Amino acid sequence: MAGKPMTKEIVKVFDDLDDYLRFCKEFGWSYNEADLYRQDAPGYAEYLRFKAGTRIPKNWMRDAKFRLSQYQDNRPGGKFASGRRTQ
């Protein structure tokens, strides 16, 4: 017994979900299927900006820079609070 064939609308929803997942993986946004077509969701809003042609920064790079800044030896109150500098 065969089921109903998928309509164009259903195929479009699954294609949009796949494209949104790819965007979230590449740019470092959290992925939630429920955010698809929700304009107030931050990740989907960035996805729409990306689809419109706006340059979107990658969150992976921002997070890496933040983590590295925590390990600088010359920052007071950082990971190494000795206050000495290494050359």
QUIWO-V316284 format. One line per field, one symbol per residue. psi: psi as a letter, one per 20 degrees, with the letter a starting at -180 (. if undefined). Layout:
psi=???
This chain:
psi=oqrqqprhgghgghghgghhggghghikqqpphiipjohipgghghghgghijqppqphggghghgghhijpijppjbgnkhiqqp.
